[in-house]
C-alpha cells in the first residue's frame, strides 16, 4: 500500500509541474505554491516510510591517470 501512496504523491508533483508550465501567467504563482505543497508532502512521506540508507559499498579513492599509466611505462 505504501508504494501506491508514494506513486500517487509523485504523480501529484508531476501534475502540478505540468499545470505550471501550461497555464496562463496569471495562475503561475498559485500553481507554484501547489508544487511546493506537493513536494513537501512527498518529502515528509519518504522521510517517514523510506528512511535513507547508507551506501553498501564505499567509494574508491581517486587515482590520478598519471599514476596508473606510469606503471605501464615502467613495465616495459
N, C-alpha and C positions, 0 to 999 in steps of 0.2 A: 504493500500500500504506500509506503514511503516514496518509492520510485515514481509512482503516478503523480503524487503531490509535487515532487521535485520537477518532473517534466512539465506539469501544469504551470508552475511558477516560472520556469524558463520560457515557456511559450508566451506567458503573460508579458514578460520583459520584451521579447521579440515583437509582440503585437504592438505594444506602445511605441517601440522604436520605429516600427513601420508607419504607425499613425503619425508620429512626429515628422518623419520625412515627407509624408504625402499630404499633410494638412496645410491649410492657409496660414500665413504668418501670424494672423490674429490669435490662433489657437496654440501656437508653438510653446508658450510658457506653461500653459495648463498640461499639455502632454509631456513636457519635460519634467514637471512635478510628478506626474503619474509614473514616469520611467524611474525616477528616484525612489518613489514609494515601492514599486515592484522590485527594484534591485535590493532595497533594504530588507524586504520580506524574504527574498531568495537568500540573501546573505545570512539572516537570522536562522532560517530553516537549515541551511547547510552547516552552520556552526553547531546547531543542536543535534542533528541526526548524522552528520558526516564530519566528525572532527578530523582535523588534519593529521596525517600520518607522516612519520619520519621517512626519509629515503631508505630504501632497502640496501642499497649499495652506496658507499661514499664515493664522491667524485675523485678521479685520479689526479695526482698533482700534475701541473703543467710542465711539459718538457719542450724546451726550445728546439726548433728544427736543426739549428747548427749543432746541437749536442748529439743528436742521433745520427745525423749524416756524417759526422766525424768518425763514428765507429766504422762505417763502411769504408772510408778513406784509409783508416788505419789497418783494416783487414787485408787490403791489397799488399 
